[in-house]
Amino acid sequence: MLNDQDFSTLAGAATARLFSAMVRTAQETEPADRLDSFMSRNRDLLADLQICLRVGPEESKLDPDVSFSVAHRYCDHALGEYVHDAVALTVERGLSDLRPVFSDLDTDAATAIDRWLEVHGKDTHTLAWLTEQTTQLLVADATGNSDVHRE
């Protein structure tokens, strides 16, 4: 069993991994050409992720007979200025990819990320930290070098 600090570290790393995938997808589908528009979109991505994780299937705008998924929920509630469909599929895939990390714990990836964002999401430095982690993860992914990502 993880202590609270270890769980927070794991949830923060999972949040950074998911957020980096979201940023990459948003940038690939609709490139931001200025730093201010890039950071604005990152704020939108973070806000939309928080909304998606907190809204349950019963609050979805979907027909109750339609199979419910994270991607549907994301598209239902996303408000930011980017291509929602592509990012929604990235969120769904990212949470699925993170599932094994949390398989031996009392929670799942979505709940862990939601809890971490509940604690840290309002901090002024959280978006800057996530953006920094995104940069490091994208470089590590592009070079195949896991040593690039350090805290």
Number of C-alpha atoms within 10 A of each C-alpha: 8 9 7 9 9 11 16 18 12 19 24 19 17 22 26 21 19 24 24 23 20 24 22 17 21 24 18 12 14 12 13 16 9 9 9 10 13 16 15 14 19 25 16 17 23 21 16 20 25 20 17 24 18 16 15 12 15 9 11 18 12 14 8 10 6 8 9 15 13 21 19 20 23 25 20 18 17 22 14 16 14 20 16 22 16 16 26 25 19 22 23 18 16 21 20 13 12 17 15 12 13 17 11 10 13 9 11 19 24 26 14 22 24 21 18 20 21 13 11 15 16 10 11 9 11 14 17 14 13 21 19 16 21 22 17 20 23 19 15 15 13 9 10 11 11 12 9 15 16 8 8
